[in-house]
């Protein structure tokens, strides 16, 4: 069966989970900050995990995946470009959901690209990585981009917390962790109340700040990518089980953490049985506007 024959509309009823955090990548620089960090910090083997495998990989697991390539200057990971991400997702539209990434420093050109992508109807959200793109989320330079995203009612996904990329690399690879503090997203949530916001990752060392923002702002969510669940803080597990059970999302951070590893470790932590399907799929369906 060809890719074109396989591709089709995502049917969430056929899925066991929706992975909200997947990097579409090409690996051609093992000496890059990303490559060094993937090996040293995550212990990840990148072999066979490039963008070309994403469709079959997630289809085999009966999962859908939000995919993106990050537009940033620091890590050395090649930026595939948003049009390439869209094309990859289009080939496997039964399981892949494309998010765009635009560095806010690109200014008017970046805003124009966002408008074009939205007008074409192919992009389902936007990914920001403040530590790698070197900006605070509430910096006015990003607001023209947010205005376009908010007008379209699309979600914005922000890296928060510790950056595994740059960890153990000389000078941290130039990555300044202050940009990952989730408290700055609180301003964005106030100024753009109709733009769904997803704070990516358990936000170490600012987990309490992330929980507070998510609890306080109705349109803010947390994805659990980038960490094995066995390392989640007790506070995060407590809130995921209770007050934030409708606002927490499964994410792996593939390829540095695989969904197989994440799901296995998720089984061993104290998440209530009735909450598990909310985290694995139901909350993501609502954020992404998916229906059977």
N, C-alpha and C positions, 0 to 999 in steps of 0.2 A: 504494500500500500504506500502510495506517495505521500509526501508531506501535504500537498494540496488536498488530497483525499482525506487525510486525517484531520486537517485543520477545520475548525468550526467554532460555533459559539460555545462559550464555557457554560456547562451545566453543573452548578454547584451540588446538585443532588448526587452526582456521580463521583464526587470528590470525598476523600477522607480528611483533607486539610487544605488550607491556602497559606502558602509561605509568602509573607509580606516583605521579604528582604533577601533578594538574590542579585549578585553582581554578574553581569554579562561581561566577560573579559577575554582578552587575548594575552597570552603569556610569551613575551619575547625579550624580557629583560629580567633575568633571575637575580641580577645584582641591584635591582631597584629597591627603594625603601619598602615598597609593598612586598616584593619577593622575599626580602630578608625578614620582614616582620611576620609574614605568613608562616615561614619556617620556624623562626625562633620563638615567637609569642604564641601562635596558635598550634604549632606542631602540625601544620597542614601540608598535605601532599597535593600539589596542583595538577598532577598528571591526569590528563583526560577530563579536565573540568572546565574547558573553555566554553565560549558561548555557543559553539556548534552542537554541544551535547544537551543543552537545557531542555529542549522539547521532549526528546525521547526519555531523558532522565526523569522528568517530573510526570510524564504520562505513565511510565512504568510504575510509579509510586501512587498513582491516582491522586495526585496533588496538582493544584494550580500554583503559579509563582509570579509575583511581581518582580520584573527584571529592570535593571538600569545599568548604565555605565556612567561613572562619576566624572564630571567636567571639573578637573582640579589640576593645580600645577606642581604639587609637592611629591606625590608618592612614586612617580615614575611608571604607574600602571597606565597602559595606553587607553585613551578615551576612544571608544568605538564610534562615538557620534550618535545623536538621537535618532537620525534617520535609519542608521544601521540597527539600532535597538528595535525600532518600529518594524523593520523588515524581518528581523528574527522572530518577533512575536507574531507577525502576520503569518509566517510559515507554520506556526504551531498555536493558532489562536484558540484551540480548545483547551490549552493549559497555560499559556504565557500571557501576561498582562504588562504592557510597556509603560514605564515611567520615564520622563525626560529628566535630564540634569543640565542646568545652566549656571555657570559661575556668575554670581551677581556683579563681579567686577567687569563683566563684558558690557554692562551699561545698556544703551539703547539697542545695540545689535542683539543682545540677549533677550531683551523684551520683545523685539520683533520676531525672533525665532520662536519664543513661547507662543505668541499670537498665531503664527503660522501653524505650528504643531496642533494647537487647540482647534483652529479653524478646519484643519484636515480631518479632525475627528478620530485620530489614531491614539493619542496619548491619554492615559487614565489618571495621571498624577505626576508630581515632580519630586525629585530627590535633591536634598541639600546636605552638604557635609561641611559645616562651619570650620572645624579644625583644619581640614585640608584646603578649603577654599578661603580660609583666613579672613573670616568676618564674624561679628556677633550677629545672631539672628535678628536682633532688633535694630540693626544698623539701617539708617534710612536709605543707603544705597541699594538695599534689597527690596524696598517697598514697591517700586514700579513693577517688579516681577510678581510680587504677592498680589498686587491689584489685578493683574491679568488672570492669575490662578484663581483668586477669590471670585472674580466675575464669572468664571466658568464653573464654580462650585467644585473644583477638583481638589483632592487631598495633597498636602505638602508633607513630605517625610524628611525629618531632620535627624542626622546623627547627634546623639547626646552622650555625655560621659567620657570616660577614659578612651583614648585612641589606641587600639592595638597596633595600628599602623604607626610606625616610628618607635615603638617600644623596643628598647635595647639597641637601637641604631644611634650612631654618633650624633649628638645634638638633637636626638629625637626625630631626626630626619627633617628638622625645621618645623615640625608640628607643634603648635602652641595650644595646650589643652584648655586654656581659659575659654576658648570659643565653644567648648562642649558643655558648658554649664547650662542646664535646662531652664534655669530661672529666666533667662533672656527670652525664652519662647513665650513666657507669660505676657509680655508686651505685645507680641505678634498676635496672640489669641485675643487680646482686648481690641486691637486695632483692626483685626480681620475676623470678626465673629462668625462669619458664614463660610470660612475656609477650614475644612477638616485638617487637623494637624496630628501627625503621628510622630511621637518622640521615639526614635530608634534606640534599642538596647537598654538593659538595666544600666542606670545612669551613674555608676560608681565614679567618683565618690560623692555624688549629689543625688542619691536615690530618693531621699526624703523630699528634696526640692521637686523632683519629677513627679512624685506621687501627689504632692500638693497642687501642682499646676494641673495635672490630669483630673484630680478630684474637683478642682474649683471651676475649670473651664469646660463647658459641656461638649465642645467640639474637639477636645484633645484626647488622644489615645496613646498607648505605650505598646511598641512591639518588643518582643522578648529575644531578639536576635543578638548574635555576637557573643553569647555566653552559653555554656552548657547549663541547663536548668539546675544541675546539682550544686551550682555555685550561686544561685539566686539567694538574696538576703531573706531572712525570715519575715521582715517587714513587707517586702514585695510580694511574697507568697500569701501573706495575710490579706493584703488589700486585693490581690488578684482573686482570692476566694470570696471576697465580700463586697466592699463598696465599689471596687473597680472591675467587677466580674464581667461587665458589659463593655469594657473599654480597654481590654488587654488582648493582644494579638500574637499569634504564632509567627515567628520569623527565624530563619536559620543563620543567615550571613554566608550562605554558599558563595564561593567554594571553600572559605576558610573554616567554616563549620558546616557539616552536611546535615540535611534533614534527618537522615538515618540516625546519626549520633544524637541529635537534639531530641528526637522523638523517644529514643530509648531512655535517655536520662530523664525526660519529662514524666515517664511512667513511674519513676521512683520518688518523686517529690509529692508533698501533701496537698495536691490540688483535688478539690471535691469532684466526684464523678459527674455531677450535674453541671459543673463549671468547665470541664475539659472540652466539650464540644463548642462552647462559646469561644474559648481561646483558640481552638484549632481551626474553626471555620466560620461560625455564625457571626461573630463580631466583624470579621473581615468582609463578609457578604454585605453587611450594612454600610461599611465605610466605602466599599468599592461600587455599591449600587448593583450588585449581582442578584439575579433572580433565576429560578429554574425555567 
